[in-house]
């Protein structure tokens, strides 16, 4: 009995299992379909990580732009909020880029 990865949730399961005990995905006996499903799941995860990266970048640029151009001079509440949002955005962007690099290096 060997362990294999579920094509849907990517957790380790027995190769003799009829369905995944984690996500209840029915296992197909055709290895080509399993490989195709793994590729589809990898593409979905990659696109999800890239989308998160873009959202972080949008928050950063939006907060920075508002703080620079539209907020009042000095340290008003809206300027502080815009700078906090920009900080959250840059942190989110950096974390998601690190996750993308780790995902690409893992190759699974």
N, C-alpha and C positions, 0 to 999 in steps of 0.2 A: 504494500500500500504506500503510495507516494502522495506528497502534498503538492497541490497546484493552486494557482490563484483564480478566484472567481472573476469572470470577465466583467461583472457589473460593479461589485464593491471592492474588488482587488484584495480581499482577505484570503488567507490560506485555508483551503478545505481539502478534504480527501478526494483523490481522483476517482474514487468509486461512488461518490455521492451523486444521487439523482438531482438534488437541488442544493443550493447554498443554504446552510443553516442560519446565516446572518441576514441575508436579504431575500431569501426564498426564490432566487433566480433559478430557473430550470436549466440544468446543464445539458449541453448538446454534445453528442458523441463525435461530431465532425470537428477535427482540429482546425480546419481553415476558418470555420465560423467563429471558433473561440478566439483565434488570432485576430480576426477582423473586429470582433467585439472589444478586444483589448486595445486595439489601435483607436477605435472610436472613443473609448473611455479616456484614453491618453490625450486625444485631441480636445475632448470636452474639458478635461482638467486644465490643460494648457491655456485654452481660451478663457476659462474662468479666472485663472491667475493673471492673465494679461488684462482682462477687464478690471479686476481689482486694482492693478497697477495704474491704469488710466484714471480710475476714479480718485485715487490718492493724488495723482498729478493735477487733476482738475480742482480738487479742494485746495491744494497748495497754491496754484496760480490764481484761483478766484479769491482766496483770502489775502494773498499778497497784493493783487490788483485793487481790491476794495480798500485795503489798509493804505495803499499809496495814493490813490486818486480820489476816493470818495469820502473817506473818513475825515473828521475835523482834525485840525492841527492839535498837537499836544497828546495827552493820554486820555482820550474819551473812551467811554465804554464800548462803542462800536468798533473803534480802532483796536482795542485790546481783544475783543471777540474775533475780529478778522485775523489778528496775528495768531491767536490760539488755533483757529481753524487752519491757517496756513501751516502751523507747526504739526498739527494732527495729520494734515495731508502729506507733508514731507516724510513724516514717520511711517505712515501707511504705505507710501510709495516705496520707501527703502525696504521695508519688511517684505512687501510683495515681490520686489525685484530679487531679494535674497531667496525667497521661496521658489521663484522661477528658476534661478540658477541651481538650487538644490534639486528641483524636479528634473531639470535637464541632465544633471550629472547622474541621477539615480538610474535613469534609463529603463524603469519598469513600468 
